[in-house]
């Protein structure tokens, strides 16, 4: 038992070093990838801190300290950690209610909660958060992030931004007449540069082009727009001395709900990022080790004057595309950021806030999950209701309450579906089943698996995990679904992921025994176009006939 716990919590860095070693070629590749990620992370770290109503150096401290420790102690091979846009709303709200010292203590408490979650293997439980809930709160956060940037995007002279969405809306409308059109032009131009760079110069991160060009333009033409320097003054060129906050029982009790919110969000975001990294690279992360690394990093970030940290999907993707080989790349990204802060602080403060607002607007759009929202809107009504409710509560009430309410509603609706769909009947002897595989001739190049029961969010992960059982990918994978009475958005998503991963292995997916209801949702989601209409059949005999057509054309 203890050995199993140790294995699940062992950092991916140690596991890789023990299994495959580390050489000079690996270090050079990791150092180059780390530099590419640091260039992306520099403007984002500052923008996220400023959007949270905090000085920009807080974001940089977080990226350096937490970014290093997440890679060193985490469970993902390519994860890049640091401040993320998902935390903006929560961080600004906690800092406004309890001051920066309260935020620091809440961050440290969240880190301790994450460490406890790791030891209790809670990493395996995160996957049971329903897919529509994740899409709903992620889309809600994206809207709140975009909304929080209106002040700097339009150059409005507002001292303090209220945390409530409706209060923000009233305040923006009241000050709309103060719009600085130069700031608006600068922000729109920045978005244009990011989009053009992505299309024509994909090897150069758009945000670094934006901050460089916008700072030069504002300096050269003395444009009347706010910069980091005009609002915050200079930023330190060294990390601060670590300080442990003053702790009382009353403070701990007061901050516990916020700490739980931060820990929950950090866990979900980091594990989602790790799953994305696995999908891009074909690796497999260790979820409990990832939570442990996130916990250690958040405790250290608080002590060093930073913000809450988690895995950053965009930076992690950049790391993989830049050719990283091990978690050392993430550690190098933190060291490169430290070098930037050490040498470039006088230049960094010249960046206009409108440009940073534009960067976060693009981040918010990328977070908005528009594609996934469209998918769920074609899924069963229960999934649509859960997503819309979670989205609305995230925007109008509170993130933590939104997740709780979304999970509760999804569970209730799921139980209702199970009661309607589940039938009690005698178990037939498999030998008496005329459609049993034992009575069929299956070619050696074909693997046949069967799902018995609804394909929903609790089963979707297991479906994808079946691919890990193959030592050698089959030429054809038949998935029997004759006992699948219904499917939800997560099940549709799992089928799509299964098809994509099989396709990369040159394996054809055939769905057999698909009933009318399940087929209707597969059609509405356009998944049948990806899998192929001819590869979705209603009986195993037709599936076997299809394998013959593919194997012996």
Secondary structure, DSSP 8 states (H G I E B T S, - for coil): -HHHHHHHHS-HHHHHHHHH---HHHHHHHHHHHHHHHHHHHHHHHHHHHHTTS-HHHHHHHHHHHHHHHHHH-S-SS--EE--GGGHHHHHHHHHHHHHHHHHHHHHHHHHHHHHHHHTTGGGTGGGS-HHHHHHHHHHHHHHHHHHTHHHHTT---S---SSHHHHHHHHHHHGGG--HHHHHHHHHHHHHHHHHHHH-TTS-HHHHHHHHHHHHHHHHT-S--BHHHHH----SS----------HHHHHHHHHHHHHHHHHHHHHHHHHHHHHHHHHS----HHHHHHHHHHHHHHHHHTT----EE-HHHHHHHHHTT--STHHHHHHHHHHHHHHHHHHHHHTT-BHHHHHHHHHHHHHHHT-HHHHHHHHTS-HHHHHHHHHHHHHHHHT-HHHHHHHHHHHHHHHHHHHHHHH--------GGG-TT-GGGS---TTEEEEEEES-B-HHHHHHHHHGGGG-SS--SEEEEEEEE---B-HHHHHHHHHHHHHHHHTT-EEEEES--HHHHHHHHHTTHHHHH-GGGB-SSHHHHHHHHHHHH--
